[in-house]
Amino acid sequence: MPAIIPIDDPLDPRIAPYRDVRERDLVGREGLFIAEGAVVLRSLLTASRHEALSLLIAEKRVAALMPMLEALPEGVPVYTAGQAVLDAVAGFPLHRGILALGRRAAEPEPDALLSGLGRRAVVLALCGIGNHDNVGGIFRNAAAFGVDAVLLDSGCCDPLYRKAIRVSVGATLMVPFVRLAAGTDLVGLLERHGFATISLSPAGSVALAGLRRPERAALLLGSEGPGLPASVLARTRTVRIPMAGSFDSLNVATTSGIVLHHLSFVAPPESVSE
């Protein structure tokens, strides 16, 4: 049975990491993160590369969550509180009533991550995507379509920001990812490991329907508005998604889902000679 520890004071030092989570997320957590909600908690406890350190749960949620809590590693405390105390700790009305404190797993080196993938693999490479909703949505699609890893350049936001985790329904805790140092030659890195690089652009040279599936495919996505840098587009296979009329803009997370579905279920494989 987990250790259930009642909390009746929002200033109790034992739950200090949970205090004012919105503001603390903005300044970082020194290798820690906050996960929120039952679905995300399940991912953290059953399918994550990361470690749960403690939980803070509304008293009214404990009984229903007990089957999940019983699977906690020994020594992980479960703090419980009434709704008023919980809201005071979080700094906003915490309707889901479930928070967990986690410790990040060490990120692999980019070369080690890519070289360890199978002969047939798909990776996503994100460039300058700073919106947490978009990053969360992209990771959700990555998990849904079996992406092997995600690479993020130095301009991307943190996939383990609380909102990104929530929007991804826990996928950012499950899909391996690595953040690249500023100045990394992303295209060169991918090509060195045998990945065919595919960039999405409204002016892409190939319509999505004509895209065939490389054995090792790297899908590159840029920020909404500016998109991918011209220097990246010039070195990669560019693909466009045809749209009605003169409209040429899709949300980047939506784009990722459409293209990943195509690569997973529609695109014929490239022949060896191609």
Helices and strands as residue ranges (DSSP letters): E 3-6, G 13-18, H 21-27, E 32-36, H 38-46, E 51-58, G 59-61, H 62-69, E 77-81, H 83-90, E 98-103, H 110-115, E 121-127, H 132-144, E 149-152, H 162-167, G 171-173, E 177-179, H 186-192, E 196-200, E 206-207, G 208-210, E 216-222, H 230-233, E 237-240, H 252-261, I 262-266
